[in-house]
Amino acid sequence: MPRLLWEFKKGENKIMVSKKVKIINPSGLHLRTATVLSNSVLKYDAKLQFAYEKNNFKGVVNLKSILNIVAAGVIQGQEIVITSEGPEEREALAAAVAAIENGLGEMDKNKNL
């Protein structure tokens, strides 16, 4: 499980978890990498979003929407904050973080170059 940046609580009931991650793959979030990221979390019963900032614009994106992810235009080196809420929030957050930390399918390919 990833170490959480935040864990929001309401009384004894946890209501969401979040973690800040850096996009490390060379080409950022484009169609192929957005597909990998979205597919990594689709099976979980959780609402996932990420918050980003680009050119003094702050946005929030549905992590289960490939087009929303691509539209954010996140590039290599940018940090995003992933927030997960729901019955499988921890598992979903862990899957999203793992996909990003593993380079969204691009890092292995680039090691062979």
C-alpha angles and dihedrals in degrees: 000000000000119000105255124239091200136005112190116205135192106197107308094332117094111222104182146349130214141187135187115228135176121230104237105173113104099240100042122216109340129145098288096043092042088055091052091048095046093045090052091066107029094097095057125095095230140101108242128190137160129213120213141171125217128166092349090308120120119204142174121214133196104241092209092060115083093194093051090051093050092046091058089068094212112181136199113293096024118126122225131186113226116204123193128189130177144055093311097033097129094048092046093049091048091051093050093047092047092051091052095043089051091055099254092270096308104089098070090050092052094049089066094054 
